[in-house]
Amino acid sequence: MLLINNDENDGGFETLDVVRRYFTRIFTVLSKDVRELLSNLNLSKDEIKEVKKELAFLSEEKQKEFLKELAKDSK
């Protein structure tokens, strides 16, 4: 159980490391189409994890292009 003291003197919960790390992360949600393309590839869990890291900063259109090229290369 996490107990947070909201005392003005100690700076509040914003000073906790875990809270700061959470809010500095970038969260990306893959669209249904992109997830389907990814699941159709014959990749291991580790390979899928690496591909997801590559997709994180691409637009949805570029994600689809990337996965289509990857599918062509893996055949």
C-alpha positions as CSV (number, residue, x, y, z in Angstrom):
1,M,0.0,0.0,0.0
2,L,1.3,3.4,-0.9
3,L,0.6,6.2,1.5
4,I,0.9,9.7,0.2
5,N,1.2,12.6,2.5
6,N,-0.2,15.7,0.8
7,D,1.6,18.1,3.1
8,E,2.6,21.4,1.4
9,N,5.9,21.5,3.3
10,D,7.3,18.3,1.8
11,G,6.5,19.0,-1.9
12,G,3.7,16.5,-2.3
13,F,3.7,13.3,-4.3
14,E,5.3,14.9,-7.3
15,T,8.6,14.6,-5.6
16,L,8.5,10.8,-5.5
17,D,10.9,9.2,-8.0
18,V,8.4,6.6,-9.2
19,V,5.8,9.3,-10.0
20,R,8.3,11.5,-11.9
21,R,9.5,8.5,-13.9
22,Y,5.9,7.5,-14.8
23,F,5.1,11.0,-16.1
24,T,8.3,11.3,-18.2
25,R,7.5,8.1,-20.2
26,I,6.0,8.3,-23.6
27,F,3.1,6.0,-24.1
28,T,2.2,4.8,-27.6
29,V,-0.9,2.9,-28.5
30,L,-0.8,0.8,-31.7
31,S,-3.9,0.9,-33.8
32,K,-5.9,-2.3,-34.5
33,D,-4.6,-2.4,-38.1
34,V,-1.0,-2.2,-36.9
35,R,-1.5,-4.8,-34.2
36,E,-3.0,-7.2,-36.8
37,L,-0.1,-6.6,-39.2
38,L,2.3,-7.3,-36.3
39,S,0.5,-10.5,-35.2
40,N,0.6,-11.8,-38.8
41,L,4.4,-11.8,-38.8
42,N,6.1,-15.0,-37.8
43,L,8.3,-13.5,-35.1
44,S,9.3,-14.5,-31.6
45,K,8.2,-12.5,-28.5
46,D,11.6,-10.9,-28.3
47,E,11.5,-9.9,-32.0
48,I,8.0,-8.4,-31.6
49,K,9.2,-6.4,-28.6
50,E,12.1,-5.0,-30.7
51,V,9.7,-4.2,-33.6
52,K,7.4,-2.4,-31.2
53,K,10.3,-0.2,-30.0
54,E,11.0,0.7,-33.6
55,L,7.3,1.6,-34.2
56,A,7.0,3.8,-31.1
57,F,8.0,7.0,-32.7
58,L,6.6,6.5,-36.2
59,S,3.2,7.8,-37.5
60,E,0.6,5.1,-38.1
61,E,1.1,5.3,-41.9
62,K,4.9,4.8,-41.4
63,Q,4.2,1.9,-39.0
64,K,2.2,0.1,-41.6
65,E,4.8,0.7,-44.3
66,F,7.5,-0.6,-41.9
67,L,5.5,-3.8,-41.1
68,K,4.7,-4.4,-44.8
69,E,8.4,-4.2,-45.7
70,L,9.3,-6.5,-42.8
71,A,6.7,-9.0,-44.0
72,K,8.2,-8.9,-47.5
73,D,11.7,-9.4,-46.2
74,S,10.7,-12.3,-43.9
75,K,9.2,-14.4,-46.8
